[in-house]
Amino acid sequence: MKKIIILLCLCLFLSGCSKEKDKENVIEKSDEEKEREVVKNNFVSYNGPLKLKGNKLVNQYDEDIQLKGVSSHGLQWYQEFVNDENIKTLKSFNSNVFRLAMYTKEGGYIDNPNIKDEVIKDIDLIIKNDLYVIVDWHILSDGNPNTYKEEAKAFFEEISSKYKDSPNIIYEICNEPNNTSWEEIKNYALEIIKVIRKNCNNIIIVGTNTWSQDVLDPANEPIDEENIMYALHFYSGTHTDYLRQRAKEALDKGISLFVSEWGVSDASGNGGVFLDEASKWVDFMNENNLSYVSWSLANKDESSALLKPSSSNVFTEDDLSEAGLFVKDVLNS
């Protein structure tokens, strides 16, 4: 009888241990699931910090991600269009990134350093709306990025320190180098990357020569750092299949491209709307899962502007130009 009682007690004990173990397993599973407690979406709240896996952009779960959005025009001219209502409207179009074009010259940061305050205000606004934000050091007339390298180092030190814990930020450190060389661009980039990397490991976009078209230069001589992408820019009225072929060759060589500026006009930002060629570019970007940002959220009287000249600071769909209607459909597709 004693043996039976002992066996019963032993069985009860082992059963209790098994239940406790099951309970522990359930708890462990719950902890893992908490990492994805945010409903899957296309925004920062789900995707979190971005990184490169090979030459593909992925989210915090190693899932492929494609960023699609719009760029401001020069903040020194059109900053009023970067407002909460407009960002929410773009988000409703399925945009998950916004680019802040902070010109260096042409009345930009070098001429007026106070524009940095507008950039910070706009970054905070975009973060609040759960989008990624590209902080664009927008060189243009100052074709060699080394011209204002020390100013760039100070700017990116401040911004990367202030937002060191933010997964939203993407750094575009030289918009469109031109009339220079990849050696000059690369040397500049290495110094700016070092400044940013003291604070964070966010994605950095490096511009390429000839207004960010010479993507084979970094493909043949890449920067040996983590999470580096290279800018490819096109305007469908000027840049056609030859540039797509060049981009494909660069991708095949293993580098990562980000189309941080594109438009439906010619390269001047004006000169008509070329939607057939733009559609070919959109197909190419989607086929290769390239992230892209369209130029530009402004009511400037030019064919690349997404808004009609009559548009107020807060736009509705009725204010969209021919370019704007096309980009809205692209973002929603």
C-alpha positions in Angstrom: 0.0 0.0 0.0 2.8 2.4 0.9 4.4 1.7 -2.5 1.2 2.6 -4.2 0.9 5.9 -2.3 4.6 6.7 -3.1 4.0 6.0 -6.8 0.9 8.2 -6.8 2.8 11.1 -5.1 5.6 10.7 -7.6 3.2 10.8 -10.5 1.5 14.0 -9.1 4.8 15.6 -8.6 6.0 14.9 -12.2 2.7 16.0 -13.6 3.0 19.3 -11.7 6.5 19.8 -13.0 5.3 19.1 -16.5 2.5 21.7 -16.2 5.0 24.3 -14.8 7.3 23.6 -17.7 4.4 24.0 -20.1 3.5 27.3 -18.4 7.1 28.4 -18.8 7.1 27.6 -22.5 3.9 29.6 -23.0 5.4 32.5 -21.2 8.6 32.3 -23.4 6.5 32.2 -26.5 4.5 35.3 -25.4 7.8 37.2 -24.8 8.9 36.4 -28.4 5.5 37.5 -29.7 5.8 40.8 -27.9 8.4 41.8 -30.4 5.7 41.9 -33.0 2.8 43.1 -30.9 2.5 46.1 -33.3 0.2 45.2 -36.1 2.3 44.6 -39.3 2.3 47.8 -41.3 4.5 49.7 -43.8 5.8 52.3 -41.3 8.5 52.7 -38.7 6.4 51.4 -35.8 6.6 47.9 -37.3 9.7 47.9 -39.4 12.0 49.7 -37.0 15.7 50.2 -37.7 16.6 49.5 -41.3 19.8 47.8 -42.4 21.3 46.1 -45.5 21.3 42.3 -46.0 23.5 41.8 -49.0 22.4 44.7 -51.2 18.8 44.5 -50.1 17.2 47.0 -47.7 15.5 45.0 -44.9 13.6 45.9 -41.7 14.3 44.8 -38.1 12.9 41.3 -38.8 15.1 40.8 -41.9 12.1 41.3 -44.2 12.6 43.1 -47.5 11.2 46.6 -47.4 10.6 49.2 -50.1 10.4 52.9 -49.1 8.2 55.0 -51.3 7.6 58.7 -50.8 8.1 62.3 -51.8 10.8 65.0 -51.4 10.3 68.6 -50.4 11.7 71.2 -52.7 14.3 73.5 -51.2 13.3 74.2 -47.7 14.5 77.8 -48.0 11.8 78.3 -50.6 8.9 75.9 -49.9 9.2 74.9 -46.3 5.5 75.8 -45.7 4.4 72.7 -47.6 6.0 70.4 -44.9 3.2 70.4 -42.5 1.2 67.9 -40.5 -1.8 67.9 -42.8 0.3 67.3 -45.9 2.4 64.5 -44.3 -0.8 62.8 -43.3 -2.2 63.1 -46.8 1.0 61.6 -48.3 0.8 58.8 -45.7 -2.8 58.1 -46.9 -1.3 57.6 -50.4 0.9 54.8 -48.9 4.0 56.9 -48.6 6.3 55.7 -45.8 9.3 58.1 -46.3 9.7 61.9 -46.7 12.9 63.6 -47.8 13.9 67.0 -46.5 15.9 68.8 -49.2 18.2 71.2 -47.3 20.1 73.0 -49.9 23.6 74.0 -49.0 23.9 77.1 -51.4 21.1 79.0 -53.3 20.0 80.5 -50.0 20.4 77.2 -48.0 22.3 76.2 -45.0 25.7 77.7 -45.9 24.0 81.1 -46.5 21.5 80.8 -43.7 22.5 78.2 -40.9 19.2 79.0 -39.1 17.5 76.7 -41.7 18.7 73.9 -39.5 15.9 74.8 -37.0 13.4 74.2 -39.7 15.0 70.8 -40.5 14.8 69.7 -36.9 11.1 70.8 -36.6 10.3 68.9 -39.8 12.2 65.8 -38.6 10.1 65.8 -35.4 6.9 66.2 -37.4 7.7 63.2 -39.7 8.8 61.0 -36.8 5.4 61.8 -35.1 3.7 60.5 -38.2 5.6 57.2 -38.1 7.5 57.8 -41.4 11.1 57.4 -42.3 12.8 60.8 -43.0 15.8 61.4 -45.3 17.9 64.3 -44.1 19.4 65.5 -47.4 22.6 67.7 -47.5 21.5 69.0 -50.9 24.6 70.1 -52.8 24.0 71.3 -56.4 25.9 74.3 -57.6 28.7 73.4 -55.1 29.4 70.3 -57.2 32.3 69.0 -55.1 31.1 67.9 -51.6 34.4 68.8 -50.1 33.7 72.5 -50.7 31.7 72.7 -47.4 33.0 69.5 -45.8 33.6 71.0 -42.4 30.2 72.5 -42.3 28.7 69.1 -43.2 30.7 67.4 -40.5 29.3 69.8 -37.9 25.8 69.5 -39.2 25.7 65.7 -39.2 27.4 65.5 -35.8 24.6 67.5 -34.3 21.8 65.8 -36.1 23.1 62.2 -35.6 23.8 62.9 -31.9 20.3 64.5 -31.4 18.6 61.5 -33.1 21.0 58.7 -32.2 18.2 56.5 -30.9 15.7 57.2 -33.7 15.2 54.4 -36.3 13.4 56.9 -38.6 16.4 58.8 -39.8 18.2 58.2 -43.1 21.2 60.4 -43.9 21.8 61.6 -47.5 25.2 63.2 -47.2 25.7 64.7 -50.7 22.7 65.0 -53.0 24.1 65.4 -56.5 27.9 65.8 -56.8 28.9 67.0 -60.3 32.0 68.0 -62.2 34.1 66.1 -59.7 35.4 62.5 -59.2 34.5 59.4 -57.3 37.8 59.7 -55.4 36.8 63.2 -54.2 33.3 62.0 -53.3 34.5 58.9 -51.5 37.1 60.7 -49.5 34.4 63.2 -48.4 32.0 60.3 -47.6 34.5 58.5 -45.4 34.9 61.5 -43.2 31.1 62.1 -42.9 30.4 58.4 -42.3 32.9 58.4 -39.5 31.1 61.4 -37.8 27.7 59.8 -38.1 28.9 56.3 -37.0 30.1 57.7 -33.6 26.4 58.1 -32.8 24.4 55.6 -34.8 24.3 52.8 -37.5 21.4 54.2 -39.6 21.3 53.9 -43.3 23.6 56.5 -45.1 23.0 57.4 -48.8 26.1 58.6 -50.7 25.6 60.6 -53.9 27.4 59.7 -57.1 29.0 61.9 -59.7 27.2 63.5 -62.6 24.1 64.4 -60.6 24.0 60.9 -59.0 24.0 59.0 -62.2 27.5 57.5 -62.2 26.6 54.5 -60.1 29.2 52.2 -61.6 31.9 54.2 -59.8 31.0 52.9 -56.4 30.1 49.5 -57.9 33.7 49.2 -59.0 35.2 50.8 -55.8 32.6 50.6 -53.0 32.9 52.1 -49.5 33.8 49.4 -47.0 31.3 50.4 -44.3 28.0 48.9 -43.1 24.6 50.2 -44.2 25.9 52.3 -47.1 23.6 52.9 -50.1 24.3 55.0 -53.2 22.1 57.6 -54.8 20.6 57.1 -58.3 18.7 60.0 -59.7 16.7 60.2 -62.9 14.2 62.4 -64.7 12.1 60.5 -67.2 12.3 63.1 -70.0 16.1 62.9 -70.1 17.2 59.6 -68.6 16.1 56.5 -70.3 17.0 52.8 -70.8 20.8 53.5 -70.9 20.7 54.6 -67.2 18.5 51.6 -66.2 21.0 49.3 -67.8 23.8 51.1 -65.9 21.8 50.8 -62.6 21.2 47.0 -63.2 24.9 46.5 -63.8 25.7 48.3 -60.6 23.2 46.1 -58.7 24.6 43.0 -60.2 28.0 44.0 -58.9 26.5 44.0 -55.4 26.0 47.6 -54.3 22.8 49.0 -52.9 21.0 51.8 -54.7 18.4 54.2 -53.4 16.5 56.4 -55.9 16.5 59.4 -53.6 15.2 61.7 -56.3 13.2 61.2 -59.5 10.8 63.2 -61.6 8.5 62.9 -64.6 10.0 66.0 -66.3 13.3 66.5 -68.0 16.5 67.0 -65.9 15.8 70.7 -65.5 12.7 69.9 -63.5 10.6 71.3 -66.3 10.1 70.8 -70.0 7.0 68.6 -70.1 5.7 65.4 -68.5 7.0 62.1 -69.8 4.8 59.4 -68.2 5.5 56.5 -70.6 9.2 56.6 -69.7 8.3 57.3 -66.1 6.2 54.1 -66.0 9.2 52.1 -67.3 11.3 53.5 -64.5 8.6 52.6 -61.9 8.5 49.0 -63.2 12.3 48.8 -63.0 12.3 50.1 -59.4 9.6 47.7 -58.3 11.2 44.7 -60.1 14.4 45.4 -58.3 12.8 46.5 -55.0 14.5 49.9 -55.1 13.3 52.5 -52.7 12.4 55.9 -54.2 11.4 59.4 -53.5 9.7 61.7 -56.0 10.6 65.4 -56.7 8.9 67.5 -55.4 6.2 68.7 -52.9 5.8 72.3 -54.1 3.5 74.5 -56.1 6.4 75.8 -58.3 5.4 76.5 -61.9 7.3 73.6 -63.4 6.3 70.2 -64.7 8.0 68.1 -62.0 6.1 69.9 -59.1 3.5 67.7 -57.6 1.1 70.6 -56.9 -0.6 73.1 -59.2 0.7 76.7 -59.0 -2.7 77.6 -57.5 -2.3 75.2 -54.6 -2.3 76.5 -51.0 0.1 75.3 -48.3 -2.3 72.5 -47.3 -3.2 70.6 -50.5 -6.1 68.3 -51.5 -6.3 65.9 -54.3 -7.8 68.6 -56.5 -4.5 70.5 -56.1 -2.4 67.7 -57.6 -0.7 68.5 -60.9 -0.3 65.9 -63.7 2.9 64.8 -62.1 1.2 64.7 -58.7 -1.6 62.5 -59.9 0.8 60.1 -61.5 3.0 59.9 -58.3 -0.2 59.4 -56.2 -1.1 56.3 -58.3 2.5 55.0 -58.2 2.6 55.3 -54.4 -0.8 53.5 -54.1 0.1 50.7 -56.6 
